[in-house]
């Protein structure tokens, strides 16, 4: 259940400096957010799939760590990214 190439390229082009800028923190956080949205829909549909719940929680933890890093380094970028992705803090 990985992200499709079209979804990945759309997210990278929206949040990155160019289409090959996959290492940028903003891009990585946006990709994790898309993946978490997919897994959330799956978990709501199949509530007994505990391995999926666990993997989703691991991704949430990764995203939280990356958001903390971005908050420390670039506060304005962090705030704008939260608004763009619809995350609350």
ABEGO torsion letter per residue (X at the ends): XBBBAAAAAAAAAAABABAABAABAAAAAAAAAAAAAAAAAAAAABAABAAAAAAAAAAAAAAAAAAAAAAAABAAAAAAAAAAAGBBX
